[in-house]
Amino acid sequence: MFALRSFSDMKTRISILLWAAMISFLLCASLFWVFELGPNPEISHPFDVIWWWVATSTTLGYGDIVPVSWQGRVICILSVMTGFFIYTNLVAIIAETVHSW
C-alpha cells in the first residue's frame, strides 16, 4: 500500500493537482466561451462559463448549461476527465493522510 512519505511529497502532489485544475479551468472555460457564446442562449456572461466548468468538472452536471456545439461537447468531455483526475486524487491524498495518523 502506498503511504505518503513526507509532507513535501503531499505538497508536491497537491501542487500538481492545483496546476491541473488551473490549466483545465483556463483552457476549457476559454474554449467553451469561444465556441458556445454565439449558438448557446444559456451563455451570456463569463460567470456562466465559470459555473459550467465547476458543475461539469465536479461531475455534478446540473444541466442548466449544456453544450450545443460539437466543440463544446469535446471540451465538456475534457473537463469531466480532468475533474475525475483532480478530485479523486484529492480524496486519495486526504484518505492517505488520515490513514497515516
C-alpha positions in Angstrom: 0.0 0.0 0.0 1.2 3.5 -0.9 1.7 5.9 2.0 2.8 9.5 2.0 6.5 9.5 2.7 6.7 13.1 3.8 4.9 16.4 4.0 6.9 17.6 0.9 5.5 14.6 -1.1 2.0 15.7 -0.2 2.7 19.3 -1.1 4.1 18.2 -4.5 1.0 16.1 -5.2 -1.3 18.9 -4.2 0.6 21.5 -6.3 0.3 19.2 -9.3 -3.4 18.9 -8.7 -3.7 22.7 -8.4 -1.8 23.2 -11.6 -4.0 20.7 -13.4 -7.1 22.4 -12.1 -5.9 25.8 -13.1 -4.9 24.7 -16.6 -8.2 22.8 -17.1 -10.1 25.9 -15.9 -8.3 28.3 -18.2 -8.3 26.1 -21.2 -11.7 24.6 -21.0 -13.5 27.7 -19.9 -11.9 29.9 -22.5 -12.6 27.4 -25.3 -16.2 26.9 -24.1 -16.7 30.6 -24.1 -15.4 30.9 -27.7 -17.4 28.0 -29.1 -20.6 28.4 -27.1 -21.1 32.2 -26.8 -22.9 32.6 -30.1 -25.0 29.4 -30.6 -25.8 28.8 -26.9 -28.5 31.0 -25.5 -27.6 30.0 -21.9 -24.2 31.7 -22.2 -24.4 35.5 -21.8 -21.8 36.3 -19.1 -18.3 35.0 -18.2 -19.7 33.8 -14.9 -22.0 31.4 -16.8 -18.8 29.6 -18.1 -17.2 29.6 -14.7 -20.4 28.0 -13.3 -20.4 25.5 -16.2 -16.8 24.5 -15.5 -17.3 24.0 -11.8 -20.5 22.0 -12.3 -19.0 19.9 -15.1 -15.6 19.2 -13.6 -17.0 18.1 -10.3 -19.4 15.9 -12.3 -22.5 17.5 -10.7 -23.9 18.4 -14.1 -26.9 20.3 -13.1 -28.0 20.6 -16.7 -28.7 24.3 -16.7 -25.9 25.0 -19.1 -25.2 22.3 -21.7 -23.0 22.4 -24.8 -24.8 22.8 -28.1 -21.9 22.6 -30.5 -19.7 19.5 -31.1 -16.6 21.6 -30.0 -18.4 22.4 -26.7 -19.1 18.7 -26.2 -15.5 17.8 -26.7 -14.5 20.5 -24.2 -17.0 19.1 -21.8 -15.5 15.6 -22.1 -12.0 17.0 -21.4 -13.4 18.9 -18.4 -15.0 15.8 -16.9 -11.9 13.7 -17.4 -9.7 16.3 -15.8 -12.2 16.6 -12.9 -12.1 12.9 -12.3 -8.3 13.1 -12.1 -8.2 16.1 -9.8 -11.0 15.2 -7.3 -10.2 11.5 -7.0 -6.6 12.3 -6.3 -7.5 14.9 -3.8 -9.7 12.4 -1.9 -6.9 9.9 -2.1 -4.4 12.3 -0.6 -6.9 13.2 2.2 -7.5 9.5 2.9 -3.8 8.6 2.9 -3.2 11.5 5.3 -5.9 10.4 7.7 -4.8 6.8 7.5 -1.2 7.7 8.4 -2.2 9.3 11.7 
